Amino acid sequence: MALTIVFALGASLLLSFTIIPVLSSLMIKARPHHESWLMRRVGPFYSRQLDKALARPLPVLGAAGGGMALAVVAYLLIGKSFMPTMDEGAILMQLAKLPSINLDASASQDMAVQRAILARVPEVKRIVARVGSDELGLDPMGLNETDSFLVLADRKDWRRKDKVWLTEEIRKVAAEFPGIDATFTQPIEMRVSEMLTGSRGDLAVKVFGPDLKTLGELSTAIETSLKATRGAADVYTVAGDGVSYLQFDVDRGAAVRSGLSVQAIQAELRAQLEGSNAGVVFEPGRRTPIIVRGLQNLRDDPNAFLQTQIATPDGGLVRAADVARVARREGPVKIDRENASRFAVIQAYVSGRDLVGFVKEAQANVARDVPLPQGYRLVWGGQFENQKRAAARLGVVVPASLALIFLVLFVTLRSIRQALLILANIPFAMIGGVVALWMSGEYLSVPAAVGLIALLGIAVLNGLVLVSHFNELLDRGLDLQRAIVEGARRRLRPVLMTASITALGLVPLLLASGPGSEIQRPLAIVVVGGLITSTLLTLILLPILYRRFGLERGAAIEESAS
């Protein structure tokens, strides 16, 4: 968007100095000037209101101050988020079962949930699901995790045209299956979250520490605290889950007596379970590896596995039970590391409130409910982290832009007073944008911030149009009062045209309802709402401020005396 505006303004500036004058000389005819029908009605009305405002400036200043106070209150009440949630037209349901589950049982439970959803939620036409990791291993998931892509019917066929309601209906069906945790997101939203934080969810809380048991206990406590926070939709962690393992311990003395090394025994038994490469079958356009491994009962029955016979170097046979022992052990599902430090992650989705407000409340609750032992720390990430990063970047870029604008204004007007006067118009212009955002129920996100920046430019432009014309009339010999009244009346049309054309250009974004409209709408709301107060305050408040602060002190005294 920024590049488009820069290129458009550059081309417009070039055309204004070249083609536009030529076209004007060819197309504009010399004839008396006549006001349009609209300006013949708006102009006199504006002149009367301006005379009243100049005669009694205190009510205008009071109204502007009240509007500013209202904008401050609205800003404090507006929720904050990184980007509005875009409706992708699809739902992704993630199912998590017990970590010790096998593939057949996991698929069977998935099918039971899917059949129930298809039978009871007619808005879901079909379901495409994947259990575990993909073929390329780019999406590491256990056999207990399933991504279910719900293909929805046309929205016109829904019982209620509300995706939030539909998600709740699906969640109710999934909640009837014990031992299954269901979370809901969207395909693109899920991928973006995974790329940014390595985990899914609007919020990812990572607990770093050395001991796995302590990490599991802390994760469970944090999960409970997050679930109690208002707005938490789906909170999930696997840090506290364990699974049973069969630990195979080789008896080194027995292995030496049979003539086998520990590595040879491990390789033979691993081949029985996982298989060993025996070659490749070449076919047109594909290669198929040949894997040789033991029977299925070896993987299902530990006793059968212990009866596996291993060939010794002298030509004899030895059972696995004669050279090793098998014991059942409890262990963690997985061990995650980041920057060489163990961590556990708790993911959460937020619904019905802004992300920043939810995170602030959750941080306070976790700090109160979950004291961290020495050597353990928390990192809050997800979309919340992106919002903080964007806010910090805007906190640097916007002041730098204002400084450059001030420099351009000072070079143009050759007056610090007038440059500051035009910049002082910016906060008053923001009143409408902030209040419109609050009244519409939208959150202050990156698109809304971009709208505020665009509104900043329009406010500066309109202020410069008025102030520069005031200075021009003063240079012609008009007194201050007459220069203000005459200049404001003459510049009424350019100011109104700037505001109306910009507002009309954003009407399609206000009325849009297709994919992506959630991102466009906050920008349009801010700019259109801000244009209302910006135009009113520029036309009424700026002449009052110019009369009081626009001229240098010596020039003002001389003008008053004349």
N, C-alpha and C positions, 0 to 999 in steps of 0.2 A: 504493500500500500504506500509506504514512504517513497519507494523508488518511482512508483507511478505518479505520485503528486509532484515530485521533483522534476521528472521529465516533462510532465504536462505544463508546469509553470515555466520551465525553461523554453519550451516551444511557444507558449503563449506570449512570453516576453519578446521573443524574436519576431513573432508575427506582428506584435503591436508596434514595433519600430520599423517594419518593412512593408508588409502586405496591407495592413489595415489602413495606413494613410493613403495608399494608392487607391484602394477600393472606396475610401471615403470621398476622395476627390472626383471619382467617376460616378458615384451613386447618390451622394447627398446633393440636393438642389437648394439653391438660394431662395428661401421663402420665409415669411414671418413665423416665429415660434409660437406654438399653441400648446397649452397644458392639456394633458390627457384628461379623460372624464374622471378617472380615479384620483389623480393628483389635484383636480379642482375641488374635490371634496375633502381629501385628506389634508392638503396644505393649510387651508384656513383653520381647520380643527387643531392641527399641530401648533400653529402660530399662537392660538389662544392659550393652549396648555403651556407652551413655553413661556409666554408672558406671565402667566400665573406662577409658574415655578420660579422664574427669576425675581418676581416680586416677593414671593414667600418661599425661600429656599429651605427653611427648617423642616417643614413636613416631608419634602422630598428626601432630605438627608436622613430623617428619621425612618422613612420607609425603606431606604437603601440599607440602613443599619439593621432594621428588623429583618429584612430579607437575608442579610449576611448571617445574623444569628440563627435564623431558620435553617440556612444551608449548613452551618456548623453542626446543629443538632441532627439534621438529616444525614450528614456524613458519618457521625458517630453511630447512627442506627442502621446504616446500610451494611449488609454483609459483604465480606471480602472473599474473592476466589481468584484462581489463576485464569482459567478459561471457562466459559459457560459449557455445561454438558450438552453436547450435540447429539440429537436423536439420529442414530444411524439406521433406524428402521429394522433393527434386529436385536435379539436378546441372546446373551451368552450365559448359560447356567453352568457353574462349576460345582461338581459334586466331590466331596472328600469322604472316604470311608476309613475304616480302621487300617492302620499301616501294615498289619500282618495279613491282610486279605490277599488271596491269590487272584490270578487274572480271570479265571472262570467265574468265581464268586463276585468279583467286581463288575464284570460285564452283566451278570445275572441281575444284580441290584440296579444297575443302570437301566436295564430294559424294563424292570418293574416300575421305576419312576417315570420313564418315558411313556409307557403304556397308560399310566394313570393320568399324566398330563394331556396326552392326546385324546383321552376319553372324556375328560372333564373340562378342558379349556379349548373350546372350538376355535379360538383365535390362532392357535398353534397348528399349522398345517402338517409339518413334519419336523423331525429332529435328526441332525447329523452329529454323531458323538465320536470322540477319540479317547481311548483309555491309555494312560501312560505317555511315554515320550514318542516323538515323531520319528520317522525313518532316519533323518539326518542327525538326530540328537541335539538339535538346536533349542529344543524346548524341554528341559529336564523335568520330568514328572514321574511320580511313582505309580505303581499299578493301582493304588487306592485313589488316584486323582483322575477325573474325567472332565473334559471340555465338551459341553453339549451346545451345539449351535441350533437355536430355535428359529425355524423359518416361519414367519408370520403371514397370516392372510392379509388381504387388502384392508386398509384401515376402515373403509366404508362398510365392511362386513363385521366389524367388531360390535360387541354389545355396548361398550362404552369407549368413546374415542380418547382414551387416556392410557398411556403406556405405563404410568406409575401404578394405576389400578390393575393393569394386566400382570405386571410383575408381582404384585401382592397376591393375586389369584394363583399364580404358578408357585410362589413361595409357600402358600398354604398347602398345596398338594404335596410338595417335597417335604414339608415338615411332618407329614404323617408317617414317614419312614424312619424308624429309630436307627441310630448309628450312622446317619448320613447328614453331613453339613452341606447346605446349599448356599452359594453366593451368586450374585447376579451382577453382570456388567455388560459391556458391548465389545464386539470383536476388535475394532480399532482402538477403543479406549483401553482395553486390556493390554494390547501390544505396546502402546505408548507408555503405560505404567511400567511394564516389564523392562522396556529399554531404559527408562529414566532411573528407576530405583532397583531393578532386579527382582521386584516382587509385584504382585497385583494388588489393586485396591487404591482408593483415594489417599489413604494414609498408610504409611509403613513405619512401624516403630521397631527399631533394631536395638537389641540388648547385647552389649559386648561384655565378655568376661571369660575367665579361664575354665570354670567348672561346669560341665554339662548339666548336672543335677540342679545346681543353683540357677542356671539359665532357664531350665524348665519350670522351676518354681516361680521365678520372677515373671516369666512369660504368662503363666497361668494367672497370676495376680493382676498383671497389666491387662490381660484380656477381660477379666471380670470388671476392672475399673472402666475400661472403654465401653463395655456393654451397658454400663449404668449411665453413660453420658448421653444426653439428649441428642438425637440425630444419628446415632450409630445404627446402621442397617444390618450389616453383616460383618462380624468380627471373628477372626479365625487365626489359629496358630497350631503348629505341629511340634513345637519345642518340647511340650510336656508328654508327648506320646512315646511309648516304648514298644519294642517288638522282641520276640523270642528268636534266638539264634542257636544253631547247632555248631558248637565249637569243636574242631577236629585237632587233637593234640597228638603229634607223632612221638612214639616212644623211641628215643634215639638208640638206646641199648638194644632193643629188639630189632630195630632197623639194621644196625651194624651186624648183628648175629645172622640175619638173613641175607646179608650181602647187598643191601639196598641203601642208598643215600636218602636223606630227608627230602631233597629236591626231587628225586626220582619218584618217591611215593606221592608227594604232593602233585606232581605233573600227571601221574597216572590217575589219581582220584579226581583231579580237576577235569581230565578228559572224559571220565565217566559222567560227570554232572553237566559240564558246559560243552563238551565236545572238542575235538581236535580237527584241524584242517587236513583233509585228505586229498585235495586237488581242486580243480576248477573245470566246469563244463562250459565250453565256448559255443554260443549260439549266435545267429545273426543279430547284431545290435545289442547283445547282452552277455554278461558273464555271471554264472551261477556257482558260488563256492559249494564244495562238498564237505559236510561236517559229519563226523562219526562220533557217536556218544552212546552211553549205556541206555538200558531200558528205562521206561518211565517210572517203574516201581522203585528204582534206586533213588529217585528224587522225592518220592512220596513217603517212603518207609525207611527210617534211619537204621533199623535192624537189617533190612535187606542190603543197605549200603555197606554195612560193616562186614557182610559176608562176601563182598567183592574180592575176587582172587587176583593177586598181583604176581607176575612172573619174576622169578629171581634170576641172577646171572648164571647160576649153575644149572638152570633148566627146571627148577622146582617151582612150586606155587605156594603162596602165603596169603592168608586172609587179611583183610584190612583191620579186623578186630585184633589180630595178633601183633600188629605193629603200631596201633594207634588207639586212642580212646575218644569217644564222642560224648560231650556233655551239653546240656541245654543251659544257655545263658540269656539273661535279659540285657538288652542294650538299646541305644538310641536309634530312632528311625534314620536319621542322617546327621551329619556334622557339617555345618556351613562355616565358611571362613571368609573374611574380608580384610585385606591388608594384614594377613597372617594372624588375625585374631578371631577366635570363635565368637559366633553371634547367633542369636535366635531372633526371628522376625514375627511380629504380630501385624496382620493386615486388617484394615477396616474400610468399609464403604460408608459414605455419609449421605443421608437422605433427609430432605425437608428443612435444611438449614445451610448456612454458608460454611465453607470448609475452614476458613481462618478462625471463625468464632468457635467452631467445634474443636479445633486443635488447641486453642487457648484454654478452653474449659477442660479438655482432656488432660492437658499438661498439668493444670492445677490439681485435678483429681488424682492423677498418678503420683505426683510429688507428695500428696498428702497420704495416699493409701499404700504406696509401695516404696518403702525406704530401700535404697540401693546399698549393698555391702561395699566395703572398700575394694577397689579394683574393678568395679562394674560401672558401666555408663550407658546412657540412652542417646540414640540419634533419631530424630523425627524427620522423616522424609516423605516422598510422594509428591502429589500436586501442590501440597502446602509448601514444600521446598522450592518449587518453581515460582510460586507466588512471591515468596520472600526474595528470591533472586531477581525477579522482574521489578518488584518495588524498589529494591536497592539500586538497580540500574536506572530506573526512572528518577530516583532521587538524585542521581548525578547528572543525567542527561538534561532534565527539565531546567534546573538552575543554569546550566551552561547555555542552553538555548535562550533563556531569558536574558542572560548577560550579552549574548550576541545581538539579540533584538534591541536591547538598550543601546548598544554601541551604534547600530544602524540608525536608530531614532535620533541619537545625539548628533551623529554626522549629518543627518538630514535637516533637523530643526535647529541645530547649534544652540541648544538650550537644555540644561540638565533638568530644570523644572518641568518643561513640557514633555521631555522623554519620560520622567517619572510619573507625570500626570496621565499619560497614555497607558503606562504599565499599571497604574493604580486602577484602571478600568477593568483589568483582567479579573480580580477576585469578584467584583460585582457581576461580571458576565458569567461566572461559574455558578451563580446562585440557581439559575433555572436548570442547568444540567444536573446538578446534584439533587435538587428537589424532585425533578422529573424521574430520576433514577430511583429515588426512594419511593415515590408514589406508585411507580410501575411494579415494584416488587423485585426488580432486578438487582444483581449484586455488582459491586465495584470490581470489575475484572480488567484484564488487559485491553479488550476492545473498548470498554467504557473509558479507560485512561487515554486511549488513542483519540476518542471523541472529545475528551477535555482538552487535549493538545490542539486538535483542529479548531476547537472553539476559541482557544487562546489566540490563534492566528487571525481569526475573523474579528475578534474584539480589538486587536491591535490595528488591523486594517481600517476598521470603521473610525476608531479614534484618531488615526493619522489623517484620514480624509477630512474630518471636522477641524482638527487643530491647524493643519496646514492652510486650510481656507480662511480660518480666523486670522492667521498671520498675514495672509495675502491681502485681506481687506484692511487690516491695520496699516500695512505698508502703503495702501492707496489713500490714507488720510482719514478713514472713518474712525469715530470714537469707539471705545471698547464695547459699550452696550449695543450700539448699532451694529458693529462688526459681528458680535455674537449672534444677535437675532437674525441678521441678514444671512450670515454664513450658515447657520443651522437650517434656515428655510431653504437655501439653495442646495444644501447637501442632503436634504431629506430623501430625495429620490434615489441617489446612489446608495445610501445606507439601507433603505428599504429593499432595493433591488438585490443587493448582496445577500441580505437575510432571506428574502423570499425565494430566490433562485436556489440557494443552498438547501433550504428546508424542502422545497419541492423536489429537489434531486434525491433527497433521502426518504421521501414517502414510500417508494417501493421497498426499502429495507424495513420500514415500520410495519408494512402490511404483509411482508413475506412470511410464508408458513412452510416452505419446503426444507429439504436438508441444508443445513448451514445457517438457517435463519436465526438460530439461537445465538450465534456469534455476531451476526450483523446487527441484531436488534438493539443491544445495549449502546453501540456506537451511535445509531440513529436517534435513540431516545435522548442521549446526552446532548447531541448537537442541536436537535430541534428544540428541546426544552431550554437550552442555553441561549439560542438565538432570540427567544422571546425577551428574556431579561436583558440580554446584551443590547438588543436594539432599543428597548425602552430607556435603559440607563445611559446609553451613548447619546441618545437624542435629548434627554431631559437632564440627567445628572452631569454629564461632561460639560455642557455650557456653564453650569453653576460653578463647577470646580475650576474651569478655565478663567472665569471672571475673578475668582478669589486667588488662585495660585498660578495661573498660566503665565503671567508676565513677571519679569525680574522686578525686584522691589523699586529700583530707581525708575524704570519704565512705567511701572504702575502708578507711582506718585505723579510723574509728569503727565500721564494720561488723565488722571483724575483732575489735575489742575486745569488742563486744557478743556 
